[in-house]
Amino acid sequence: MTELTNKKISEIRDGLKAKEFSAVELTSAYIEEIEKAEPLNAYVFKTPQQAMEMAKASDQRIAKGEAGPLEGVPLGIKDLYATRGVHTQACSHILDGFKPEYESHVTSNLFGDGAVMLGKLNMDEFAMGSSNESSYYGNVVNPWRRSGSSDDLVPGGSSGGSAAAVAAHICAGATATDTGGSIRQPAAFTGTVGIKPTYGRVSRWGIVAFASSLDQAGPITRDVRDAAIMLGSMAGHDPMDTTCVDAPVPDYEAALTGDIDGLRVGIPKEYHMDGMSGEIEALWDQGKEWLKSRGAKIVDVSLPHTKYALPAYYIVAPAEASSNLARYDGVRYGLRVNGSDIAEMYENTRAEGFGDEVKRRIMIGTYVLSAGYYDAYYAKAQKVRSLIKNDFDEAFKDVDVILTPTTPSAAFAPGEITDPVEMYLNDIFTVTLNMAGLPGISIPAALDAKGLPLALQLIGKPFDEETLLKTAHVMELEAGFTARPERWW
């Protein structure tokens, strides 16, 4: 890792302003590091020429005193985001060769603020997965390894490429998406910071849909300050997305005051799960003490419908996925596998184009939406969703944020979990936020006995990312987590 690629976004901003280095020098350093990091398989498409052109334009704007908030900052873009004229395939075979003629709202905002695109990042196919083992382009490898071991580990999913790239310092920050924990879980597995904003805070326009009522875009970064900076650029009203709120975007970085005196922190008793790692429990207790030492008040709260969140999620999400993915038929774009008639062409294209996990979720979703089962499954899951949201509404009458673990364990090895239900349990602490539309952030807080990152999650009130980030910043300071993966690639 070079000195330049070690710099955080806030340090890049200050260094470019002070003319300690140029955007071109910085981008060149990242391009060099990306080539060395091929064993991680974090990038599915690299854009070095475009990155250098964007960096040159940034240097020109800096020289004129016209620098944007992210001027010259090299970012990786999850393959779910539409990037004009550049590979956008949701890491699926069925979107082979697709290059959109439009730019997503989020990437438009980022590039408008001066960010530089290094390339498109690997992910679970159509964002369906918790380990980044379902990508058509192969597994992403976690930069972290267990102490004394050379065995590969998963980086989490679906934003595994984003998390691995940030942890390996082959981008300064990355875009990601979260439908049931796909920002926070990979951030936890890689020792990075990942924030899922409130549903509607960031536009979904130009992001390939998985489950439209659950999906939300956010950043993965190296620290909380960088997350605040990136979120400030990503967020904002978009008339192209009717679910995107028309509300001012606060100065999130200004919220990082370090003062949480009097803050009320909720601890939900239902998150004490059977079989949870003792190290996770101990870290959770340590997190409470860190916040108490800064003047926060710890309050016990109850979220009684938590136990129903995961099964309800795995009805709602596949149902919406089966509807959203019906558009991929081989007619208009992407893969086409011919047949004797149009119906057989549809069947052949979808059979060959979708991977096993995507097929599994489409089949589940189609089943729960079918006649005779809609009321028994989908309608009931939506009612449970309302109860989960009501639980949070009640809890937030007494607290300002809620503290929980992010994941029930540290990163695991590829192939270690083969049972889909066991894999889904990785999202047990994260799916509730998506069901309720709430913001959440994962903060790396410690290493386990095998030298792997463990993280804590903070949950905030709707559209109160400021308090969430302020609290996360304090926890980050108290945890003092500075560990980085030992370079083996």
Summary of the structure (lengths in Angstrom):
residues: 489
radius of gyration: 21.3
end to end distance: 10.8
largest distance: 70.7
contacts: 1890
relative contact order: 0.14
helix: 42%
strand: 13%
